[in-house]
């Protein structure tokens, strides 16, 4: 019998506790849901499957992952499945909810830590006047607006919400745009390397700096509500923790990087201690009365982003954090959301609703007007204002913290804030995709091709380099392109590096930042080789080195932007045939997007030759080279012939041009054939006296005869095969071959010659002539 003290005033509830941690099986008459571990496994499976399902269903609507995942969390809560008392009692009893909430908080902690690791605080120093003005106006205006509305409706607010500290907290949350929220959405929308994306990231870094100040002021004010000295001690201890993190911890991380050899991974023991440090920092934050995720965020900021340390931490932690722990974070949010509770408490929630809507509107308008005042186009200003209105993980964690502080009621108040934040992001994200097309500037009407470049004019090329092996083929190709004093070649050599362990893309002009990046071995090796070649060629070749550090999906934006700004006539891309090579995967994605959006002509080089892996210096040796041009007609073939004509001016190059025609000109396009005839006639008249140039014509009836004619030429006499990609080719020439092609970026014939089926060690150069505005085919949204 349980004896209860009659003097006790608190309500006492009694319930049975389960001591068994694991079930021995349902066939022994036990219910696995009554053991905590079995229940945890089922909850984990349910939450992850629901979040995946909702994400799949909302993907056609262009919804970001955070919206899909929080809807999945709401489904398991009292709004949908949780309305069934049986489901709530079996799946999310007190023990089940306790596990979900704790795992969810752990997910939020490591999410903010990883976000801190990715953040590049050097962007604060590099922020221009425009970024600062947009950030400050976009933060101060909603802060003041929400505060004024709160004071106007103060008598109608809840007891806790009417306090000055609570009003400040709500107003501050409406004024900031959290970088950890913004970055994943921009990455999903493929806007990280776009002009708007870069500006949004810079502005969000500034607002985060303001936001941390606002949050610290809110926490201190809450601490001071009981005792004024508590606020003072809170600030002293908090600034002490920040100082320790920014000095001692930062130096420790720098020491770890110095102890890591160049090109080697960071030792596992350091990673383990850092991940343990995340939990220690979370404990200290909670111990000092701050939001529990503040410490992990500061620890992440103290770790240098990028390789070797930052990239290693992100690589080892991000997947398990996003795919395992974050679904529990969204489920913990969903368990507090009950949409049906809003109708019963609407009169009490209406002032809070007005405050939030005012904050959203003020944020949107202030950012829009400030950006437009600073001479940004209205469409881009509206896009930026919508991006800066995104809400997500940081806000959800903040709302949970407010529930703990009793600023918000557990169900109706929290539900309203989560609902408004989710709806705003769900509406703004598709609007951003509709309003802003990052490839729009690349759609030009002016011809930028080899064919339309004047014979004695400078030829501007953008050459992309994935690794050091690409330097040899680039130098070989430049050498045979016949650079002369009357027609020099200007090369913009762009080293492509995948963005790892950091959030902000970097575009480096090495001529302007030689001191900052000159000592980096990975950059120096490539650029030293290019500089050496430039010195040997004098004024005939000028090379300008760049490096772009960006995500795979947005690398093409850096390439197209560089070509557009410098008025390049040709972008040269490497092709990696080895599918298992990581550079091959990057190459395929980049090449496909460049072909779809390039503001000029594009050349793809498949380097199959025996010199591929030889030392770069061997490329300088003069030797006789024999090239074959396969002219199948169309704009791409004309561009290939124009480039081959430039090569024919090199005395070390012999050229064989083979034009393929259909019998009786079957299914020829009249306009295309007229253009082909004109260029071929011009080429032959120009090179008629050149003994190193041979011109032939071959008549075929289908694709099989085309392949047979090409195979008959394969006698190891050629060092390079040159051809157009696909535009304007008579379909009779490719009849029966279309389904055989595997690499679409090379075209049917280019793919065949580059394949192992075509036993040739000669390299392959495939060209696509610039596609003008209005003639472009839409690119696959899943790729770029």
Buried (B, 14 or more C-beta within 10 A) or exposed (E): EEEEEEEEEEEEEEEEEEEEEEBEEEEEEBEBBBBBEBBBEBBBEBBBEBBBEBBEEBEEEBBBBBBBBBBBBBBBBBBBBBEEEEEBEBBBBEBBBEBBBEBBBBBBBBBBBBBBBBBBBEBBEEBEEBBBBBBBBBBBBBBBBBBEBBEEBBEBBBEBBBBEBBBBBBBBBBBBBBBBBBBBBBBBBBBBBBBBBBBBBBBBBBBBBBBBEBBBBBBBBBBBBEEEEBBEBBBEBBEEBBEBBEEEBBEBBBEBBEEBEEEEBBEEEBBEEBBEBBBEBBEBBBEBBBBBBBBBBBBBBBBBBBBBBBBBBBBBBBEEBBEBBBBBBBBBBBBBBBBEBBEEBEEBBEBBBBBBBBBBBBBBBBBBBBBBEBEBEEBBBBBBBBBBBBBBBBBBBBBBBBBEBBBBBBBBBBBBBBBBBBEBBBEBBBBBBEBBBBBEBBBBEEBBBBBBBEEEEBBBBBBBBBBEBBBBBBBBBBBBBBBEEEBBBBBBBBBBBBBBBBBBBBBBBBEEEBEEBEEBEBBBEBBBBBBEBBEEBEEBBBBBBBBBBBBBBBBBBBBBBBBBEBBBBBBBBBBBBEEEEEBBBBBBBBBBBBBBBBBBBBBBBBBBBEBBEEEBEEBEEEEEBBBBBBBBBBBBBBBBBBBBBBBBBBEEBBBBBBBBBBEEEEEBBEEBBEBBEEBBEEBEEBBEEEEBBBBEEBEBBBBEBBBEBBBEBBEEEBBBBBBBBBBBBBEBBBBEBEEBBEBBBBBBBBBBBBBEEBEBEBBBBBBBBBBBEEEBEEBEEEBB
